[in-house]
Structure formats: C-alpha cells, structure tokens
Amino acid sequence: MNANRSSTVLFALLLSLCAHPGRAQDSAVPSPIFLGTSLPQPPQQSSAWAAPADLPEPLISATRTLFEQGLADPRGGEYREISVAVGNPWSGDAGVIKTHGWVLPSADGAQKFSVCWNGLTYPTVSVGKKADLRKDILAVISTEEAAQTRQREQSPKTPYVHWTRNASSDAQTITTATFTPIKACLLLRLGEADLARRYWNAWDAGVGGNVVYGLPEKADPYLMLASDWSWSLFDRALTAHMRGDDELSTISARLLTAAAPQIESEAARRGYVLTDTSSYFPPVKSAYLLFLEPLPRLLADGERRLREGKRAPSLDDIKKIPNKKSRIAALIENLDQITARQWGQPGGVSLSGDLIGRALVAEGDDAVQPLIDTLAGDKRLTRSVGFGRDFHRSRYTLSVAAAAYEVITDILQTTEFGPLPAGDTAASRATAVQAYWDKYHALSLPQRWRRTLADDSAAPSQWLQATKNIITPCDVITRGGWVETSQRRHNLPPPASGEALRSETAPSISNLMARRVHDMIQTQEPNSSQQFYDVQNADQMALYFSAWDAKAATPSLKDQFAATRASSDRWRESISIYQNSQTLAQITMARVRGGDTDALADYGAWIKSATLKDLSPFDNSPILEPLWRCPHDPAMIDAAAYLFQDPKSLWVPLLQKREGFGGDVFENLLESPLLGVAPFRDVVLGMLADKSDAGKVGAGGPRPMNTLYVRSPDWPGKATQITIRRCDMTAWRLSHVSGMPDFQYEWPESKRDAA
C-alpha cells in the first residue's frame, strides 16, 4: 500500500476517534436484527395531559405539539434497566448498550419495547430491575450545574454555553447521563413538574445567546426540540439501513416522513426563518430540516428491500458461478449489499474498494457494458452512508449507480469521459461513458491512452488523464480513488504502464505530449481567470512529458517556465499564486534532468524577484528545492547569497523578525535541506551566535515566537519564567532535525550553550 495513503488513513482514524470518542467503547455485542413489522404506540400517547402552569408557555406548547406529532409518550411504561441496539455513522452498528427507559406493557413472551430518553420507541433486547428516575435526572442536572459553576469561577467573562453534539447518535441520546433538552419534554409528560422545572432552568442557563433558525431558543424552543427528535429518527433509520436492519430502518423512515411536513408547517406558523439554500450545491429545496433531503430515497429503498424480501447470496457463492456473464450479472444485482464505510473525517467512501466492487473490477472489460446499463437506470441504494463530519447534521446515501461508476473508472483507469451532456447526473455520466466505451472498447488500455492523446477533439482533462496513465509505474493500481503500490525491490519503480508505446511512431508519444502542452496554452481565454488555470494544466502536462522523455520535454518546459512566471505576474493581486512558485521549482528541476543549461539561471533570476505573495504560508522548502538540490552551482550560490544576505532581499527582514507570517515563512526552513547551502548555513550559524533576548517563557504560559508550551517536569517552579535568547529559539528548532543534539529551553544556560 502506498505510504501516503497509510499515513493519511492513520491520521484520519486518530482524528475520527477524537471527534467520536464513543467509537472506542462500542459494545462487543452486535445489534440483533428486528424481526417485527411495526413499533407499538405507547398506551397513553393520545391521553389527556395537564401541563404545569409555572413553566415557560413556549416550552409547554412545544411539548404538547411534539407529542401530537409522534414523540413517544413514556406514560404507561415501567421505568427499568434495559438494553437496546443502537448505531453510529461509522459502522452502522454501535452494538447493544445498557440504559434506563420505560418498558411498555406486553404479553408474556412477546417482544419487549421501550421508550427511551430521545423520545423514540425501541425494540428491547433485555429488561432488568426497576430504575430510579429521580436519581437519574438529579445526577445529570448536578453534573450540568457543576459545569456551569466551574465555568463562572474559571472564566467569569466567558458565557457558559452547553456543549452538545449537534448530530448525536442514539448511543448518546438514549443514555441517562446526556444533558439534552428533549428530556424536559418527557419529564413534563410524566407529570414530574419539579424535575422538569429544575432541568429546564439548568438548560436555559446554558443557552446564552444561541439563536436557532432566526428565533432565540429562549423565545421558542420548538424547532430545536423538533430538530433533535427528527434527527434521532433519521439517524436511527440510516444506521439501521447500514447494518441491514431493513424493518427498523423503514419503520423509522415512515414515522419521520409522516412527521416532517407537520414540523415544517408548525415551524412556519411560529415564525422561524428558513435557511438560505441559494449557495448550496447541488441546490436543495429550502426547508427547516435540511438534513432530511436523503429521506425519500432512503424510504423508497427500504420499502423495495422489504417488498423483495430476498436474502443476498454470499460473495463466495457468486464467485463460484462458472458462466462469466451470469457471474457479472449476479455481482451487479448485489451491488446494493455494498457496505463500504467512511475512512475518516473529512474523508470518503470507496465503493469499488468493497469486496463486491473489487470482484467486479476483477472481471475486467466484460463487466463494463452491464455496468453502464446499471449506471443509466438503477435507482437502488448501497448500504454505505457518507458525511462531512459525524457531529454535523448532514448525511448522504450512496447509490448503486455511484458504485457502478466507481467500478467502471477502476476498470478503465480513467475518470475523464468528456463533457457531460446534461449536468452531473447518473444518466448523463452513463451517456458520456457509453460514448467513450463505443469509441475505445476494442483497444488495449495503453492504446486507449494513445488514441485519447492523439484525439484533437478530446478535452484537456482527458489528455492529462491519458498522459498520467502512460507514465504511471505499472505496479500502481487505482481503486476507488486510492492509489496502491506493491512492495518494490530496492525501492526502484518498475517500467511505466505505457512502456510498450515507446515504439509507436507517426506520431510518437513524445510528439503527442509536446503538441498537447502547446494546445493547452492555446485554449487560454484572454483576460479571464481561466487563463491562469489553463497555464497550470499545461504545466502539469509538461511535467508528465518530462517524466516520459526528459530531454524531449525541455523545450516545452522552458516555454512553460516563462508562461507560468508571466501568469503569476498577471494574477498576483487576485489569485493565490504560491502553487505556481512550487511548480516553477519543479519545472526547473525537470529542465535540469533534461540537460537544459539555462534552467538554473532562469530560476535564480525569478526567485530573486519573488514577493511575499509568491511564497507559501506553510512551507517554502519545495519552492527553494533547486537551491538545495544544486548547492554548488554558481547561479544557485549567487541566488542564495542574495536571498539570505543581501539587505534588499525580502528574506533578510524575515530572518531578523521571525514572528507572525514572516516567522511561518522562515522557520520551517531551519529543518529543511537548505542547511546544506553555504549562504543559508552561514546565516544560521550567525543566528546561533545571537544571544540577545527573545522573550520569556513559563510553564504552561503563552507561546512566544513559535515556541512550544513548556511542560517539563524539571521546570524550576510553577511561577518561574525563563528568559530565552534568539540563539535558543534557533537551537530548539534545529534540534528537530534528525542527528542534531537535543535542546530544551528549561536547561541551565551553560547546558544550552553547549548544545
């Protein structure tokens, strides 16, 4: 596996665990599939209710309306220890967890159901002893009140605001310990007026100035409460769908489909402001509950699955089908069983990376036409769900058509099929893919790439994709957007995937690549920003060309260096151009590899004229790569001497200041290969001799001048502050370079000097 992917996945996993702490404690007991066909209505759902008079009328009104709309009524249930199946957006299944809820009356031996603290009725896995409702509520109120008191004591000027997970899973909302406003509604319905009063007062104290949908929560909590309840139903429908519990998913979706229009109408009646959706892409219908946009598709798919009632065959059984056409048809039929999961946040879902998707990819070209037909007309969903962040109320279902498209792109090794005839829809994609397939299906992959590169009517993005495929080492495989590389002997790449094309003539691949670099420049739209991006595409084509034939590419690279420098000058004030600067360094090194003797002189002239806008706010090592790749070249020595030693250079004040933006631009260079460049190294040696004061640092105190917080156990005292010198700052940064001595601010000055 590609090392970049491994590190990305590890980081994403750590990030997702931090953002979703409950994942690490998921139950080891998987959720059982609900075998019933309906959830019972609580026995007193429609019974009369006398609300207490001394609580805010908007809360009473919101509570009454929500129970009329379907919020599960706990009256008539027995408050007991229970265990229920719950989900999460990562796997669909958070397992069976224990909590307290109201067990509804049922016949002996029948399935038990319970109303939980999120206002939903759940099939109950087990029922235990009686629980103490008052004790549970007083405990959660006390925890919340203590948090508010602690906030007032520690930060009296900062208003306390509840920390709530906007998209809490039911594993969180059904627990007794989570402080959620919907609990007040359940307490009111139960007649627990004193508990409801204290609970709501604690909630109200933590609302601060929060505004939801144009109305302060203090003024009218209806939409906040309705949104929380709707989200719980929607989340349960999605996660049950993910884990294959179609009955529970569809029941939840039906309940929500009935309630949602009532909530929308009531919110409008109460004067809430609709969310502005004009900037959404793709556009969505304006609504109060925007997160329900996937609900109709989810419900339709659940109804389909229940109607068909089929049990999916195992993948092993499908693979044993001897007839290839029948085997492919069976795999496509079971695309709706794909269970690929999101790999991080932000992240994505690789549908073709699922076992079913991989099996189809392995079938090769024979699967393409059936997959195009699936892309054109299949309305089913997979069991995969994606999201931007698990704590945002936004989920998207992934269709069988999307899975078919991913598998097609993996087989054909391209995502570029030409312009879409009618927007980015499944049907439009199918039309574009069909045209591509009709044109190229009789050719081998390398010949398809060559034919695309030779096609004057192809889009520049198609030329780029074909060229990239040609130069990519043959052991690199793309699956679902992921790049996988086999273990290489001596870390040497194997031949390019298009190596067999080197013998092609009239025209050769090199001639075609040179033509396309030129053509991309000609597609520029004068005086429009598209010109800027056309130049960037031509840059990429020239670099691909260099990877294929370094010597033949040098004229194109020389032209692109000039075009990119001119583009930066033209658009410096309106477009972020530091990516261009990195490209200029890459083009320079490609020219050097091709034997262009003017490359370093051209680069030296440009880098000496660069401005702050040419530089990266993150790391400038790539932009300065020619300096440290060619440290003994006279042009690079001259450029480095100017950059880091000439008073007219923009770098000199950055070296002297080394804080704020200038510090960010400079400091990363201390850990870069520029230490091998004599003029830069001389500057660093001078910095190590600079013993002037740079500021003070204390244990846990503010972070001065790009240093870290000091939390060493050897710190001389909690109230002690140590004066650090400019040489200390430099040495501390250098200590991060492999092979450099250790260095810590809290050391005695003599020890710091020795290091």
Secondary structure, DSSP 8 states (H G I E B T S, - for coil): --HHHHHHHHHHHHHHHHH-GGGGG--SS-------S-----TTTTS-----SSS-HHHHHHHHHHHHHT----TTSEEEEEEEEE--TTTS--EEEEEEEEE----TTS-EEEE-TTS-EEEEEEEEEE--HHHHHHHHHHHHHHHHHHHHHH-TTS-------TT--HHHHTSSSS--THHHHHHHHTT-HHHHHHHHHHHHHTTTT-EETTEETTT--HHHHHHHHHHHHHHHHHHHHHHT-HHHHHHHHHHHHHHHHHHHHHHHHTT------TT-SS-----S-GGGTTHHHHHHHHHHHHHH------HHHHHT-SSHHHHHHHHHHGGGG------SSS----GGGSHHHHHHHHHGGGGHHHHHHHHHH---EEEEEE-S-TTSS--EEEEHHHHHHHHHHHHHT-S-----TTSS-HHHHHHHHHHHHHHHTTS-HHHHHHHHHH-TTS-HHHHHHHHHHHHSBTTEEEETTEEEE---GGG----BTTGGGGG--SS-HHHHHHHHHHHHHHT--TTSTHHHHHHHHHHHHHHHHHHH-TTTTHHHHHHHHHHHHHHHHHHTTTS--HHHHHHHHHHHHHHHHTT-TTHHHHHHHHHHH--GGGS-SS--TTTTHHHHHSTTSHHHHHHHHHHHH-TTSTHHHHHHH-SHHHHHHHHGGGGSGGGGSHHHHHHHHHHHT--SEEEEEEBT----TT---B--TT-S-TT-EEEEEHHHHHHHHHTTSTTS----TTS-HHHHHH-
